[in-house]
């Protein structure tokens, strides 16, 4: 019985070997696409692409701020008599924001005017006597002192009357009142806050590795919370880093004559840092070599596969922009994962040349809009988010 069982097992094993040997060629052929005959060169698709100028940008997390913000303060002690401008109202330069009760200040001004008028008359009479030799130099000096004192008293009374009204130093919006009608306010206390909202600023911080590439006056683009897109210019780059974040403050000015934008809105700021020649390709064509470096597979003039290391300068919905390739190159678009470096292949060239991502496939390209953070700007964005 043992011999019979051993013979049956051997026959079963041998039957599997013989039946499997006939399918090896078919399975190998199925695992290698685009080969019609075993040993024939791989068929791949390729396209010739041309480098294009690409403006590199650094992306910065930012927020909107008013161009100027002033806390208007009283210069006299007194009771609030009127608040002519309400909160949220636009006022012109010189408009009255807060007004104090006059009390006896107008009367004191009138008294000072009368005293000044008398001092002028006395001084004029003393001058006439001096011309006739009937007035001493000492008496003349006393009249001059009296005139100067009366002038100072009149000027002080005039300033106090003028300071009864707190006026706007520039055109802007009354953000809030710090007092109400009937409140007693002391000198130096806040009356209201005035905001200059045109232009409005978009403020962020840039890492020290990128600040050297920024130039004041350069165009900038802003993507506001909610998707609104605005264009402005880089107005200011700080010369000193923040002692805590070691980042540099930047300001972009946006036109806001219609008052549409408010302070404190989150935004994404894109600042140009330079221009390079780059290729735009689908992200699916990127691969890694044995060392883990990023690259793409291309073809030489003899249709041999080459692996080119590249650097990604932008990554977005419209594709990726890469540098490190020749200005014009034949890029493998189909079959790149089934060939190896140095292998000679058969090539089917795609008809269209240039940009691999046609506008019809990804929508119109918006070169003026903010782009995702470049490799060099990602550190600044990460630093902003962590802060």
JOGI-V393144 format. One record per pair of residues at least 12 apart in sequence whose C-alpha atoms are under 7 Angstrom apart, sorted by sequence separation. I is the first residue (numbers start at 1). J is the second residue. D is the distance in Angstrom with one decimal. If there is no record, write none. Layout:
# JOGI-V393144
{{I | J | D} {I | J | D}}
This chain:
# JOGI-V393144
{{84 | 96 | 6.5} {85 | 97 | 5.6} {178 | 190 | 6.1} {179 | 191 | 5.9} {220 | 232 | 5.3} {237 | 249 | 6.1} {238 | 250 | 6.3} {295 | 307 | 6.6} {296 | 308 | 5.5} {310 | 322 | 6.2} {311 | 323 | 5.3} {84 | 97 | 5.9} {178 | 191 | 5.1} {219 | 232 | 6.0} {220 | 233 | 5.1} {237 | 250 | 4.6} {295 | 308 | 5.3} {296 | 309 | 6.7} {310 | 323 | 5.6} {311 | 324 | 6.3} {83 | 97 | 5.9} {84 | 98 | 6.8} {126 | 140 | 6.5} {177 | 191 | 6.1} {178 | 192 | 5.2} {219 | 233 | 4.3} {220 | 234 | 6.2} {236 | 250 | 5.5} {237 | 251 | 6.7} {295 | 309 | 4.1} {310 | 324 | 4.7} {83 | 98 | 4.8} {177 | 192 | 4.3} {218 | 233 | 5.5} {219 | 234 | 6.2} {236 | 251 | 5.1} {294 | 309 | 5.8} {295 | 310 | 5.0} {309 | 324 | 6.7} {310 | 325 | 6.8} {82 | 98 | 6.0} {83 | 99 | 6.4} {176 | 192 | 5.7} {177 | 193 | 6.6} {217 | 233 | 5.6} {218 | 234 | 5.4} {235 | 251 | 5.6} {293 | 309 | 6.8} {294 | 310 | 6.0} {82 | 99 | 5.0} {176 | 193 | 5.6} {217 | 234 | 5.0} {234 | 251 | 6.1} {235 | 252 | 5.3} {81 | 99 | 5.5} {82 | 100 | 6.9} {175 | 193 | 5.5} {216 | 234 | 5.1} {217 | 235 | 5.8} {234 | 252 | 4.4} {235 | 253 | 6.1} {80 | 99 | 5.9} {81 | 100 | 4.9} {174 | 193 | 6.0} {175 | 194 | 5.8} {216 | 235 | 5.4} {233 | 252 | 5.5} {234 | 253 | 6.7} {80 | 100 | 4.6} {81 | 101 | 5.2} {123 | 143 | 5.5} {174 | 194 | 4.8} {175 | 195 | 6.5} {216 | 236 | 5.8} {232 | 252 | 6.3} {233 | 253 | 5.9} {79 | 100 | 5.4} {80 | 101 | 6.3} {122 | 143 | 7.0} {123 | 144 | 6.7} {173 | 194 | 5.6} {174 | 195 | 6.5} {216 | 237 | 6.6} {232 | 253 | 5.7} {78 | 100 | 5.8} {79 | 101 | 5.7} {172 | 194 | 6.2} {173 | 195 | 5.2} {232 | 254 | 5.0} {78 | 101 | 6.4} {172 | 195 | 5.3} {173 | 196 | 6.5} {231 | 254 | 6.8} {172 | 196 | 4.6} {171 | 196 | 6.7} {172 | 197 | 6.5} {119 | 146 | 6.3} {120 | 147 | 6.2} {119 | 147 | 4.9} {116 | 147 | 6.7} {119 | 150 | 6.7} {299 | 330 | 5.5} {298 | 330 | 5.6} {299 | 331 | 6.5} {298 | 331 | 4.5} {116 | 150 | 4.8} {297 | 331 | 6.4} {298 | 332 | 5.4} {307 | 341 | 6.0} {115 | 150 | 6.0} {116 | 151 | 5.8} {297 | 332 | 6.0} {305 | 340 | 6.5} {306 | 341 | 5.1} {283 | 319 | 5.9} {305 | 341 | 4.9} {306 | 342 | 6.2} {282 | 319 | 4.9} {283 | 320 | 5.7} {305 | 342 | 5.1} {112 | 150 | 6.8} {116 | 154 | 6.9} {281 | 319 | 5.8} {282 | 320 | 6.1} {304 | 342 | 5.5} {305 | 343 | 5.4} {208 | 247 | 5.8} {280 | 319 | 6.4} {281 | 320 | 5.6} {297 | 336 | 6.4} {304 | 343 | 5.4} {305 | 344 | 6.3} {207 | 247 | 4.8} {208 | 248 | 6.8} {225 | 265 | 6.7} {280 | 320 | 5.5} {281 | 321 | 6.5} {304 | 344 | 4.2} {112 | 153 | 6.0} {113 | 154 | 5.8} {206 | 247 | 5.4} {207 | 248 | 6.5} {225 | 266 | 5.5} {280 | 321 | 4.4} {303 | 344 | 5.7} {304 | 345 | 6.2} {112 | 154 | 4.6} {205 | 247 | 5.6} {206 | 248 | 5.2} {224 | 266 | 6.3} {225 | 267 | 5.5} {279 | 321 | 5.5} {280 | 322 | 6.5} {303 | 345 | 5.9} {205 | 248 | 5.1} {206 | 249 | 6.5} {224 | 267 | 4.3} {278 | 321 | 6.1} {279 | 322 | 5.4} {205 | 249 | 4.5} {223 | 267 | 5.6} {224 | 268 | 6.3} {278 | 322 | 5.4} {279 | 323 | 6.6} {318 | 362 | 5.8} {109 | 154 | 6.3} {112 | 157 | 7.0} {204 | 249 | 5.8} {205 | 250 | 5.9} {222 | 267 | 6.6} {223 | 268 | 5.1} {278 | 323 | 4.9} {204 | 250 | 5.5} {222 | 268 | 5.7} {223 | 269 | 6.5} {277 | 323 | 7.0} {203 | 250 | 5.8} {204 | 251 | 6.8} {222 | 269 | 4.7} {109 | 157 | 4.9} {203 | 251 | 4.7} {221 | 269 | 6.1} {222 | 270 | 6.3} {285 | 333 | 6.8} {108 | 157 | 6.4} {109 | 158 | 6.1} {202 | 251 | 5.6} {203 | 252 | 6.6} {221 | 270 | 5.4} {201 | 251 | 6.1} {202 | 252 | 5.1} {220 | 270 | 6.0} {221 | 271 | 6.9} {201 | 252 | 5.5} {202 | 253 | 6.4} {220 | 271 | 5.2} {105 | 157 | 7.0} {201 | 253 | 4.7} {220 | 272 | 6.8} {200 | 253 | 5.8} {201 | 254 | 6.2} {199 | 253 | 5.9} {200 | 254 | 5.4} {106 | 161 | 6.6} {199 | 254 | 5.4} {200 | 255 | 6.6} {105 | 161 | 6.2} {199 | 255 | 4.9} {200 | 256 | 6.1} {316 | 372 | 6.0} {198 | 255 | 6.2} {199 | 256 | 5.3} {315 | 372 | 6.1} {198 | 256 | 4.9} {314 | 372 | 6.2} {197 | 256 | 6.7} {198 | 257 | 5.8} {214 | 273 | 5.8} {314 | 373 | 6.5} {213 | 273 | 5.0} {314 | 374 | 5.0} {313 | 374 | 4.9} {102 | 164 | 6.6} {313 | 375 | 5.7} {100 | 164 | 5.0} {99 | 164 | 5.7} {100 | 165 | 6.4} {99 | 165 | 4.4} {98 | 165 | 5.9} {99 | 166 | 6.2} {98 | 166 | 5.1} {96 | 165 | 6.1} {97 | 166 | 5.6} {96 | 166 | 5.8} {97 | 167 | 5.4} {96 | 167 | 4.4} {97 | 168 | 6.5} {95 | 167 | 5.3} {96 | 168 | 6.5} {94 | 167 | 5.2} {95 | 168 | 5.4} {94 | 168 | 4.9} {93 | 168 | 5.3} {94 | 169 | 6.0} {280 | 355 | 6.3} {281 | 356 | 5.5} {282 | 357 | 6.9} {93 | 169 | 5.5} {94 | 170 | 6.9} {280 | 356 | 6.7} {281 | 357 | 6.5} {93 | 170 | 4.1} {92 | 170 | 6.6} {93 | 171 | 4.4} {92 | 171 | 4.2} {91 | 171 | 5.6} {92 | 172 | 6.7} {91 | 172 | 5.6} {90 | 172 | 5.6} {91 | 173 | 6.2} {90 | 173 | 4.5} {89 | 173 | 5.5} {90 | 174 | 6.6} {88 | 173 | 5.9} {89 | 174 | 5.6} {88 | 174 | 5.1} {76 | 163 | 6.9} {87 | 174 | 5.1} {88 | 175 | 5.4} {75 | 163 | 6.3} {86 | 174 | 7.0} {87 | 175 | 5.6} {87 | 176 | 5.2} {87 | 177 | 6.6} {74 | 166 | 6.7} {98 | 191 | 6.8} {82 | 181 | 6.2} {81 | 181 | 6.0} {270 | 370 | 5.1} {80 | 181 | 5.3} {81 | 182 | 6.3} {270 | 371 | 6.7} {80 | 182 | 5.1} {79 | 182 | 5.7} {80 | 183 | 5.5} {79 | 183 | 5.6} {80 | 184 | 6.3} {79 | 184 | 4.3} {78 | 184 | 5.6} {79 | 185 | 6.1} {78 | 185 | 5.6} {77 | 185 | 5.8} {78 | 186 | 6.5} {77 | 186 | 4.3} {76 | 186 | 6.3} {77 | 187 | 5.1} {76 | 187 | 4.6} {74 | 186 | 6.8} {75 | 187 | 4.7} {74 | 187 | 5.1} {75 | 188 | 6.0} {74 | 188 | 5.4} {73 | 188 | 5.3} {74 | 189 | 5.9} {73 | 189 | 5.3} {74 | 190 | 6.6} {73 | 190 | 4.3} {74 | 191 | 6.4} {72 | 190 | 5.8} {73 | 191 | 5.2} {71 | 190 | 6.3} {72 | 191 | 5.5} {72 | 192 | 5.3} {71 | 192 | 5.9} {72 | 193 | 6.0} {71 | 193 | 4.5} {70 | 193 | 5.8} {71 | 194 | 6.3} {70 | 194 | 5.2} {69 | 194 | 5.8} {70 | 195 | 6.6} {69 | 195 | 4.6} {68 | 195 | 5.8} {69 | 196 | 6.3} {68 | 196 | 4.9} {66 | 195 | 6.2} {67 | 196 | 5.4} {66 | 196 | 5.7} {67 | 197 | 5.8} {66 | 197 | 5.0} {67 | 198 | 6.7} {67 | 199 | 6.1} {67 | 200 | 5.3} {66 | 200 | 5.1} {67 | 201 | 5.8} {65 | 200 | 6.2} {66 | 201 | 5.9} {64 | 200 | 6.9} {65 | 201 | 5.1} {64 | 201 | 5.5} {65 | 202 | 6.2} {64 | 202 | 4.4} {65 | 203 | 6.9} {63 | 202 | 5.5} {64 | 203 | 6.1} {62 | 202 | 6.3} {63 | 203 | 5.5} {62 | 203 | 5.3} {63 | 204 | 6.7} {62 | 204 | 4.3} {61 | 204 | 6.1} {60 | 204 | 6.3} {60 | 205 | 6.8} {60 | 206 | 6.8} {223 | 370 | 6.7} {221 | 369 | 5.9} {222 | 370 | 6.4} {221 | 370 | 5.6} {210 | 377 | 7.0} {207 | 380 | 4.8} {206 | 380 | 5.5} {205 | 384 | 7.0} {66 | 263 | 6.0} {65 | 263 | 4.7} {64 | 263 | 5.0} {65 | 264 | 6.0} {64 | 264 | 5.0} {63 | 264 | 5.7} {64 | 265 | 5.3} {63 | 265 | 5.3} {64 | 266 | 6.7} {63 | 266 | 4.5} {62 | 266 | 6.0} {63 | 267 | 5.4} {62 | 267 | 5.1} {61 | 267 | 6.3} {62 | 268 | 5.8} {61 | 268 | 5.0} {62 | 269 | 6.3} {60 | 268 | 5.8} {61 | 269 | 6.3} {59 | 268 | 6.7} {60 | 269 | 4.9} {59 | 269 | 5.6} {60 | 270 | 6.4} {59 | 270 | 4.6} {58 | 270 | 5.7} {59 | 271 | 6.5} {57 | 270 | 5.9} {58 | 271 | 5.3} {57 | 271 | 5.1} {58 | 272 | 6.5} {57 | 272 | 4.3} {58 | 273 | 6.7} {56 | 272 | 5.8} {57 | 273 | 5.3} {55 | 272 | 6.5} {56 | 273 | 5.6} {56 | 274 | 5.4} {55 | 274 | 5.8} {56 | 275 | 5.7} {55 | 275 | 4.3} {54 | 275 | 5.5} {55 | 276 | 6.5} {53 | 275 | 6.5} {54 | 276 | 5.3} {53 | 276 | 5.7} {54 | 277 | 5.9} {53 | 277 | 4.6} {54 | 278 | 6.1} {52 | 277 | 5.3} {53 | 278 | 6.3} {51 | 277 | 5.6} {52 | 278 | 5.4} {51 | 278 | 5.0} {52 | 279 | 6.2} {51 | 279 | 4.9} {50 | 279 | 6.8} {51 | 327 | 5.0} {50 | 327 | 5.8} {51 | 328 | 6.4} {50 | 328 | 4.6} {49 | 328 | 5.7} {50 | 329 | 6.9} {48 | 328 | 6.8} {49 | 329 | 5.7} {48 | 329 | 5.5} {49 | 330 | 6.4} {48 | 330 | 4.3} {47 | 330 | 5.4} {48 | 331 | 6.2} {46 | 330 | 6.1} {47 | 331 | 5.4} {46 | 331 | 5.3} {47 | 332 | 6.6} {46 | 332 | 4.2} {47 | 333 | 6.8} {45 | 332 | 5.8} {46 | 333 | 5.1} {44 | 332 | 6.9} {45 | 333 | 5.6} {46 | 334 | 6.9} {45 | 334 | 4.9} {44 | 334 | 5.7} {45 | 335 | 6.9} {44 | 335 | 5.2} {44 | 345 | 7.0} {46 | 347 | 6.6} {43 | 345 | 6.0} {44 | 346 | 6.3} {45 | 347 | 5.7} {46 | 348 | 6.3} {47 | 349 | 5.6} {41 | 344 | 6.7} {42 | 345 | 5.0} {43 | 346 | 4.6} {44 | 347 | 5.2} {45 | 348 | 4.7} {46 | 349 | 5.0} {47 | 350 | 5.3} {41 | 345 | 5.1} {42 | 346 | 5.8} {43 | 347 | 5.8} {44 | 348 | 6.2} {45 | 349 | 5.8} {46 | 350 | 6.1} {49 | 353 | 5.7} {50 | 354 | 5.0} {41 | 346 | 5.9} {45 | 350 | 6.8} {48 | 353 | 5.5} {49 | 354 | 4.3} {47 | 353 | 6.3} {48 | 354 | 6.5} {49 | 355 | 6.1} {59 | 372 | 6.5} {59 | 373 | 4.7} {58 | 373 | 5.5} {57 | 373 | 6.8} {58 | 374 | 6.0} {57 | 374 | 6.3} {56 | 374 | 6.8} {59 | 377 | 6.0} {58 | 377 | 4.4} {60 | 380 | 6.7} {61 | 381 | 6.2} {60 | 381 | 5.3} {59 | 381 | 6.3} {61 | 384 | 6.2}}
